[in-house]
Amino acid sequence: DYLKLTDEQAEKIHKINRDFHDKMFQNRKNQDEAEKLRDAHRKEIEKVLTKEQLEKFKEFRTNHRDMGYCPGFGGMW
């Protein structure tokens, strides 16, 4: 709701998140790889967003750091 995603965007992000979860599970003991996966995950999500959505997304990440990092970004989708 926050980003007003289209159904197509939501589906793409859902797939990105599923893939991310699988890769994180496989690399759960490798902190270096996990950090690379987090960065790649964020970049993949950003590719799906419009310019306006990306601005909101970045603002949310900047202002809500205490919520922690998770694949769904706090249920923002």
N, C-alpha and C positions, 0 to 999 in steps of 0.2 A: 504494500500500500504506500509506503514511504516514497519509493522510487517510481511508482505508477508503471510497473513493467507490463509489457504486452504479454499475451499468452506465449508467443514464440520466444521472447526473451526469458520468461520464467522457465520454460522447458530447457532452453540452452543452459541456463545457470544451474538448474537442477542436475543436468548431466555433468557439468563441470564439477559440481559439489560431490556427486557420487564418485566420480573418478578420483577426486582429491582425497576423499575418505579412504578409498581402497589403497591408494599410494601411500597415504600417511600410515595406515595400518601396517603395510609391508615394510615401511622404513621407521617404525616407531622407536627403534633403539638407536637410530642414527640421527643425531641432532643436526649435523651439517646438512644432510639430505633433507630433513624435515624443514629446515629454514629455506632451502631452495624451493621446495614444493610450495610452501606458503607464499613466497614471492611470485612463483609462476601462477599459482591459483588466483591471486589478486589481479595479475595482469590479464589473465583469461577472462575474468569477470568484467574487467574494465573494457575489454574489446566489445562486449555485448551491449554496453550502455551507450545511450545518446550523450551528447555533450552536456545537456542539462542534468541528466541522471548522474553522470560522472561527477559533476560539481557537487551535487547533493551527497553522493557516496563519499567523496573525499572530505566534505565538511563533517559528515557523520563520523567518519573514522577519526578525524582530528578532535572532535568535541566529545567523543564517547570512548576514550581509551580505557577507562576503568572497567568497561564491560568485558574486556578481554577479546582475544582473537578466536574466532571459530568459523567454520566453513559457511555457516548461514548468516554470519555477521549479526547475531542477536535477533534473528527472525525478521530482518529488514525486508525481505522479499515478501 
